[in-house]
Amino acid sequence: MSVAFIYDDIFLKHDTGAYHPECADRLRSIVRHVEPLKEELLELGPAEASYSMLRSIHTDEHINNIEHASIRELALDADTQTSSHSYEAALKAAGAGVCAIDAFKAGKASAAFAAVRPPGHHATPYRAMGFCLFNNIAIAARYAQEAGFEKVLIADFDVHHGNGTQEIFYEDDTVFYFSTHQSPAYPGTGSRQERGYGRGEGFTLNFPFAPGSGDDDLVPVYEEELPQAVESFAPDIILVSAGYDLHRADPLAQLNVTTDGIAEIVSAIMSCSDVPKLFMLEGGYNLEALGESVARTLQVMMKYEET
């Protein structure tokens, strides 16, 4: 079955300003590196997420704040900037996960990569932060559950902990959150002691790594710990916050993971279950490393879908 590649030029119009690391050139690099693979991919364009889809995760006040900030081209915090097209881009970034899940349900694909911006995993129900406006992966998780994928596992290999995603599902036993990330680093969450609360206790699993950690440290977590989590939780779908700022060349963090190491992580995710898998872009700020890593990700995904 095909691997879907989900993208829209609107993502290039989310203008964060000169010198901001989360810029349109990130997606231009991805598109350039993915071009040789296009004939083997199912290319899809997302529709905008509906208000009710956003409302499944975010408060009305938050949604309205993002729209109004975009109209006025305001900064939401020191890191998170909007422009006149940011709200539209954010709606389609959230809609990309919906597009993938619809493709899974229709039998058009069983794996997908969504090349989107703005990213999402830092956004909480009521706050934009860390370059993120809406929590794309969380919206996809709730939509997947509405579509019949009752148990969702989210794996997050971005170098920064997905505090927003963790917060959203911290008391939920139907969504398992599994994260590797650098610590100490922004946003300061994601300790091993953070394991969920109440009904959700035991359904959050964090693996913080010190600066300088590399392939030999992170890859075994995905080859050994993730399969155990998948076996015990038995998800109906796996969603991946695919942040490529864990790469050794990334300027915003200090992990030492190689492109080959990223490919091994993706391979471990693809091999741990035969359920549908959706990768959604989060971070990654060295343009060449980002483009190469996404291309390698898609090559690994296609290899597994051919078998």
Wavefront OBJ file of the C-alpha trace (Angstrom):
o trace
v 0.000 0.000 0.000
v 1.168 3.556 -0.674
v 2.941 5.929 1.672
v 1.201 9.299 1.613
v 3.115 12.601 1.567
v 0.949 15.481 2.775
v 1.938 19.054 1.999
v 0.513 22.446 0.974
v 2.242 25.628 -0.212
v 0.273 27.605 2.391
v 2.838 26.408 4.926
v 5.431 28.616 3.211
v 3.295 31.704 3.907
v 3.518 31.397 7.691
v 6.084 34.200 8.021
v 7.990 34.171 11.309
v 10.290 37.028 10.308
v 13.941 37.391 9.371
v 16.406 35.053 11.081
v 13.761 32.952 12.843
v 14.867 29.286 12.838
v 11.318 28.007 12.210
v 11.143 29.380 8.673
v 9.687 28.496 5.276
v 13.097 27.350 4.029
v 12.682 24.283 6.225
v 9.896 23.006 3.997
v 11.616 24.129 0.832
v 14.551 21.908 1.806
v 12.232 18.981 2.531
v 10.406 19.340 -0.782
v 13.718 19.504 -2.654
v 15.072 16.367 -0.969
v 11.807 14.457 -1.386
v 11.404 15.321 -5.083
v 13.264 12.170 -6.340
v 10.820 10.022 -4.330
v 7.607 11.657 -5.539
v 6.712 9.005 -8.128
v 6.595 6.396 -5.360
v 4.492 8.485 -2.984
v 0.792 9.254 -2.794
v 0.734 13.056 -2.710
v -2.167 14.566 -0.781
v -3.168 18.099 0.144
v -4.908 18.791 3.453
v -8.149 20.628 4.007
v -8.414 23.087 6.884
v -9.266 21.566 10.249
v -12.786 22.486 11.275
v -13.549 24.507 14.386
v -14.943 21.407 16.079
v -11.697 19.548 15.388
v -9.706 22.368 16.992
v -12.203 22.473 19.846
v -11.547 18.794 20.609
v -8.179 19.961 22.024
v -8.147 23.744 22.413
v -10.308 26.261 24.229
v -12.455 28.742 22.334
v -10.332 31.563 23.729
v -7.127 29.993 22.424
v -8.529 29.423 18.932
v -9.829 32.994 18.749
v -6.516 34.361 20.045
v -4.615 32.620 17.243
v -6.984 33.993 14.602
v -6.844 37.539 15.971
v -3.056 37.451 16.418
v -2.682 36.358 12.798
v -4.870 39.205 11.553
v -2.700 41.672 13.477
v 0.584 39.801 12.817
v 1.371 39.683 16.538
v 3.950 37.728 18.503
v 2.356 35.317 20.969
v 5.534 35.048 23.026
v 9.246 35.718 22.544
v 9.578 32.676 20.255
v 6.181 32.378 18.579
v 5.342 34.832 15.801
v 2.300 35.099 13.542
v 1.696 36.740 10.164
v -1.356 37.340 8.004
v -1.384 33.753 6.682
v -0.465 32.006 9.945
v -4.005 31.105 10.972
v -4.750 29.550 7.568
v -1.438 27.650 7.658
v -2.149 26.437 11.184
v -5.605 25.212 10.167
v -4.110 23.187 7.323
v -1.261 21.909 9.508
v -3.887 20.553 11.897
v -5.908 19.311 8.929
v -2.966 17.299 7.601
v -3.432 14.685 10.296
v -7.122 14.499 9.479
v -6.205 14.010 5.798
v -3.896 11.098 6.675
v -6.457 9.353 8.856
v -9.096 9.700 6.157
v -6.631 8.083 3.725
v -6.075 5.224 6.182
v -9.816 4.655 6.577
v -10.333 4.733 2.797
v -7.587 2.134 2.247
v -5.490 4.546 0.171
v -2.456 4.371 2.476
v -1.302 2.720 5.661
v 1.499 5.173 6.444
v 1.851 8.896 5.917
v 4.260 11.777 6.423
v 2.834 15.268 6.949
v 5.348 18.009 6.092
v 3.689 20.877 7.949
v 4.370 24.132 9.707
v 3.740 25.678 12.146
v 4.658 22.706 14.334
v 2.473 21.677 17.237
v 3.679 19.602 20.165
v 4.353 22.501 22.561
v 0.867 24.010 22.164
v -1.343 23.423 25.200
v -5.151 23.584 25.190
v -4.982 27.263 26.067
v -1.520 28.523 25.057
v 0.680 28.835 21.955
v 4.395 28.443 22.673
v 7.687 27.151 21.298
v 6.854 28.050 17.650
v 3.576 26.051 17.955
v 0.042 27.419 17.427
v -2.272 24.386 17.465
v -1.271 20.924 18.681
v -1.423 19.094 15.349
v -0.630 15.622 16.684
v -3.180 15.884 19.493
v -5.915 16.975 17.076
v -4.990 14.019 14.863
v -5.220 11.687 17.866
v -8.728 12.808 18.781
v -9.852 12.645 15.155
v -8.385 9.141 14.870
v -10.432 8.066 17.871
v -13.578 9.485 16.296
v -12.714 7.504 13.154
v -12.545 4.235 15.113
v -8.877 4.047 16.154
v -9.748 3.874 19.836
v -6.262 3.489 21.316
v -3.580 5.905 20.094
v 0.142 5.771 20.816
v 2.120 8.975 20.206
v 5.895 8.612 19.856
v 7.811 11.896 19.996
v 11.498 11.977 19.013
v 11.846 15.773 18.807
v 14.830 17.004 20.838
v 12.459 19.155 22.921
v 9.864 17.533 25.152
v 6.299 17.791 23.852
v 4.887 19.414 26.954
v 1.620 20.337 25.264
v 0.907 16.820 24.042
v 1.776 15.359 27.443
v -0.472 17.847 29.255
v -3.420 17.192 26.959
v -3.382 13.432 27.505
v -1.869 13.239 31.013
v -5.062 11.875 32.597
v -6.151 9.811 29.565
v -5.718 6.037 29.419
v -6.685 5.862 25.724
v -3.643 7.823 24.494
v -0.114 6.654 25.361
v 2.596 9.348 25.133
v 6.182 8.100 24.604
v 8.980 10.670 24.362
v 12.750 10.889 24.021
v 14.266 14.353 24.395
v 17.249 16.328 25.623
v 17.334 17.413 29.255
v 18.025 20.031 30.418
v 16.441 21.882 27.509
v 13.327 23.873 26.591
v 10.616 23.672 27.912
v 11.925 21.990 31.079
v 9.343 19.202 31.330
v 9.595 15.472 30.620
v 11.267 13.874 33.637
v 11.123 10.117 34.163
v 8.836 10.788 37.139
v 6.137 12.280 34.870
v 4.086 9.151 34.133
v 0.506 10.392 33.938
v -2.097 11.053 36.585
v -5.284 9.393 37.761
v -6.748 7.212 35.045
v -3.768 8.138 32.860
v -1.077 7.014 35.284
v 1.404 4.767 33.481
v 0.361 6.000 30.035
v 3.126 8.617 29.789
v 6.711 7.435 29.377
v 9.614 9.900 29.183
v 13.269 9.248 28.355
v 15.347 12.387 28.966
v 18.929 12.377 27.642
v 21.866 14.568 28.555
v 23.474 16.825 25.927
v 25.916 14.853 23.797
v 23.841 11.672 23.802
v 23.804 9.980 20.412
v 22.778 6.949 18.376
v 23.987 4.401 20.924
v 21.829 6.045 23.580
v 18.563 6.838 21.787
v 18.213 4.065 19.190
v 17.951 1.245 21.805
v 14.999 3.038 23.414
v 13.067 2.644 20.160
v 14.302 -0.883 19.525
v 13.640 -2.169 23.049
v 11.407 0.115 25.136
v 8.946 1.181 22.419
v 8.043 -2.389 21.360
v 7.322 -3.219 24.998
v 5.016 -0.206 25.298
v 3.289 -1.124 22.035
v 2.827 -4.733 23.103
v 1.327 -3.805 26.474
v -0.853 -0.933 25.210
v -1.876 -2.534 21.866
v -2.600 0.718 19.980
v -4.902 0.857 16.974
v -2.747 3.569 15.374
v 0.685 5.132 15.985
v 1.264 8.858 15.541
v 4.787 10.279 15.536
v 5.906 13.786 16.415
v 8.866 13.751 14.040
v 11.245 16.450 15.191
v 14.608 16.355 13.456
v 16.367 18.722 15.854
v 17.820 15.668 17.580
v 20.291 15.612 14.655
v 23.921 16.284 15.552
v 24.021 19.250 13.123
v 21.021 21.065 14.597
v 21.798 24.568 15.900
v 19.146 24.664 18.656
v 20.126 21.612 20.713
v 23.011 19.361 21.634
v 22.091 15.743 20.952
v 24.475 13.828 18.698
v 22.139 11.626 16.645
v 23.183 10.977 13.032
v 21.035 10.676 9.922
v 21.639 6.910 10.076
v 20.527 6.932 13.702
v 17.304 8.705 12.759
v 16.704 6.075 10.063
v 17.164 3.363 12.697
v 14.640 5.078 14.979
v 12.123 5.285 12.132
v 12.776 1.628 11.256
v 12.116 0.605 14.853
v 8.830 2.541 14.877
v 7.731 1.059 11.572
v 8.562 -2.506 12.629
v 6.962 -2.551 16.080
v 3.367 -2.998 14.872
v 1.352 -3.362 11.664
v -1.130 -0.594 12.585
v -1.301 2.607 10.492
v 1.431 5.143 11.222
v 1.420 8.899 10.743
v 4.578 11.004 11.060
v 3.976 14.757 11.529
v 6.825 17.244 11.257
v 7.815 19.105 14.405
v 11.321 20.644 14.755
v 14.559 20.466 12.788
v 16.502 23.629 12.004
v 19.621 22.668 10.054
v 18.169 22.840 6.556
v 20.356 20.210 4.913
v 20.136 17.750 7.805
v 16.365 18.249 7.936
v 15.836 17.584 4.225
v 18.118 14.546 4.225
v 16.515 13.110 7.351
v 12.959 13.461 6.060
v 13.963 11.792 2.765
v 15.539 8.929 4.718
v 12.412 8.686 6.846
v 10.255 8.281 3.760
v 12.632 5.714 2.251
v 12.390 3.616 5.417
v 8.607 3.977 5.488
v 8.342 2.871 1.843
v 10.579 -0.118 2.487
v 8.248 -1.349 5.221
v 5.130 -0.738 3.162
v 6.561 -2.861 0.316
v 7.003 -5.910 2.554
l 1 2 3 4 5 6 7 8 9 10 11 12 13 14 15 16 17 18 19 20 21 22 23 24 25 26 27 28 29 30 31 32 33 34 35 36 37 38 39 40 41 42 43 44 45 46 47 48 49 50 51 52 53 54 55 56 57 58 59 60 61 62 63 64 65 66 67 68 69 70 71 72 73 74 75 76 77 78 79 80 81 82 83 84 85 86 87 88 89 90 91 92 93 94 95 96 97 98 99 100 101 102 103 104 105 106 107 108 109 110 111 112 113 114 115 116 117 118 119 120 121 122 123 124 125 126 127 128 129 130 131 132 133 134 135 136 137 138 139 140 141 142 143 144 145 146 147 148 149 150 151 152 153 154 155 156 157 158 159 160 161 162 163 164 165 166 167 168 169 170 171 172 173 174 175 176 177 178 179 180 181 182 183 184 185 186 187 188 189 190 191 192 193 194 195 196 197 198 199 200 201 202 203 204 205 206 207 208 209 210 211 212 213 214 215 216 217 218 219 220 221 222 223 224 225 226 227 228 229 230 231 232 233 234 235 236 237 238 239 240 241 242 243 244 245 246 247 248 249 250 251 252 253 254 255 256 257 258 259 260 261 262 263 264 265 266 267 268 269 270 271 272 273 274 275 276 277 278 279 280 281 282 283 284 285 286 287 288 289 290 291 292 293 294 295 296 297 298 299 300 301 302 303 304 305 306 307
